[in-house]
Amino acid sequence: MKAIFSAIIRFFTSPFKLCLLLLAVLGVVALIDYLNLGLSRRTFVFYSIDDGEMAVEDRMLRHSRLKEEDIIRYTEETIQGPVSPNLSPLFPYETRLKSLMLRDKTIYADFTESAALRLPDKLVKGEGRAILDNFRTLYDSILRNFPYVSDIWFFIEGNAVSLDFQQAQDTLKTDENPAAEAAAEDSGT
């Protein structure tokens, strides 16, 4: 028994061996902590305030046993905006996720009405991004991070958000010009 203790004491008298042992213990503790936390890497897409160029942020988010809970956490993180101060959020700060449901590989997400508002000019240069572009960015980001999702339906206060850009542009043109709407109705009758 004394021989074992003396061998251990001789082993630890070497500073190099002691540092090596402490490093190994630290590595094992870090691995256990990582496996215990259950983090997963997610990518977030935002836009630069200066030039509007796309920028990607990587974050480690806590992993859940429920797929729906992971998507909710990701969507809420996206709504909160970027970590980097030179990036613009996709949605106004008042925006909240009211509900999110995953059914048959399709997500149904409902947002508060502030999701339909434009971002302040100080967060976007030039004309800024269209609101639908922000939803399209979120759509693409969710599909990239969660490959088991096949489709996403967005709602604002229960009203569907159309991601069909041509239809949305036609609707905006008609809404901006009431005379064009009246002319379209007259030609249709």
NORJO-V74491 format. One line per field, one symbol per residue. phi: phi as a letter, one per 30 degrees, with the letter a starting at -180 (. if undefined). psi: psi as a letter, one per 20 degrees, with the letter a starting at -180 (. if undefined). Layout:
phi: ???
psi: ???
This chain:
phi: .ddddddddddddddddddddddddddddddddddddidbdbcbcbbdddbiddbcccbccddcdcddddddddddddddjddddcccddbedddbddabbcbhiccbbccddddddddeedcbdidicdedddddddeddddddbddccabccbbhicdcdcdddddddddddddbdddddddddddc
psi: ghhgghhgghgihphghgggghgggggggggggghhhlqqpqpppaqphgjjqpqpppqoqpprhpghhghgggghhghharhpijqprhqqhipqogqppopljppopprrhiiiqqqqhiipqbiaqqhhhghhggghgghhhniiphqppqqokipqppjohggggggggghhnhhhgghhgghi.
